[in-house]
Amino acid sequence: MDAIQRAKELEYQTIEGGTRNSSIGQLALYQKCGFKITGVDKSFFIRNYEEEILENGIQCRDIIRLTQKL
């Protein structure tokens, strides 16, 4: 990922990202790139969006937080 390389060049110590619980492909990509799941903001989309969001046949409820130490 370009963001990882750029963060290293800027001498950041960690980089963080987040994606939906229903974003199967994105969750896999983050983990393949060395990110680890560090938190879950449960019911984020239930609290903040009036309409139900479906992705991959799964209701989008939570944000999965991921972090990588650089």
Contacts in CASP RR format, 6 or more apart in sequence:
PFRMAT RR
TARGET T0000
AUTHOR 0000-0000-0000
METHOD contacts of the structure
MODEL  1
MDAIQRAKELEYQTIEGGTRNSSIGQLALYQKCGFKITGVDKSFFIRNYE
EEILENGIQCRDIIRLTQKL
1 33 0 8 1.000
3 15 0 8 1.000
4 15 0 8 1.000
4 33 0 8 1.000
4 68 0 8 1.000
4 70 0 8 1.000
7 15 0 8 1.000
7 70 0 8 1.000
8 70 0 8 1.000
12 70 0 8 1.000
13 69 0 8 1.000
13 70 0 8 1.000
14 67 0 8 1.000
14 68 0 8 1.000
14 69 0 8 1.000
14 70 0 8 1.000
15 67 0 8 1.000
15 68 0 8 1.000
15 70 0 8 1.000
16 38 0 8 1.000
16 65 0 8 1.000
16 66 0 8 1.000
16 67 0 8 1.000
16 68 0 8 1.000
17 30 0 8 1.000
17 35 0 8 1.000
17 65 0 8 1.000
17 66 0 8 1.000
17 67 0 8 1.000
18 30 0 8 1.000
18 63 0 8 1.000
18 64 0 8 1.000
18 65 0 8 1.000
18 66 0 8 1.000
19 26 0 8 1.000
19 27 0 8 1.000
19 30 0 8 1.000
19 63 0 8 1.000
19 64 0 8 1.000
19 66 0 8 1.000
20 26 0 8 1.000
20 45 0 8 1.000
20 53 0 8 1.000
20 55 0 8 1.000
20 60 0 8 1.000
20 62 0 8 1.000
20 63 0 8 1.000
20 64 0 8 1.000
21 40 0 8 1.000
21 58 0 8 1.000
21 60 0 8 1.000
21 61 0 8 1.000
21 62 0 8 1.000
21 63 0 8 1.000
21 64 0 8 1.000
22 53 0 8 1.000
22 54 0 8 1.000
22 55 0 8 1.000
22 56 0 8 1.000
22 57 0 8 1.000
22 58 0 8 1.000
22 59 0 8 1.000
22 60 0 8 1.000
22 61 0 8 1.000
23 55 0 8 1.000
23 56 0 8 1.000
23 64 0 8 1.000
24 56 0 8 1.000
24 58 0 8 1.000
27 64 0 8 1.000
30 66 0 8 1.000
31 37 0 8 1.000
31 66 0 8 1.000
33 68 0 8 1.000
34 68 0 8 1.000
35 66 0 8 1.000
35 67 0 8 1.000
35 68 0 8 1.000
36 66 0 8 1.000
36 67 0 8 1.000
36 68 0 8 1.000
37 64 0 8 1.000
37 65 0 8 1.000
37 66 0 8 1.000
38 65 0 8 1.000
38 66 0 8 1.000
38 67 0 8 1.000
39 64 0 8 1.000
39 65 0 8 1.000
40 62 0 8 1.000
40 63 0 8 1.000
40 64 0 8 1.000
40 65 0 8 1.000
41 62 0 8 1.000
41 63 0 8 1.000
41 65 0 8 1.000
42 61 0 8 1.000
42 62 0 8 1.000
43 61 0 8 1.000
43 62 0 8 1.000
44 61 0 8 1.000
44 62 0 8 1.000
44 63 0 8 1.000
45 53 0 8 1.000
45 60 0 8 1.000
45 61 0 8 1.000
45 62 0 8 1.000
45 63 0 8 1.000
46 61 0 8 1.000
52 59 0 8 1.000
53 59 0 8 1.000
53 60 0 8 1.000
54 60 0 8 1.000
END
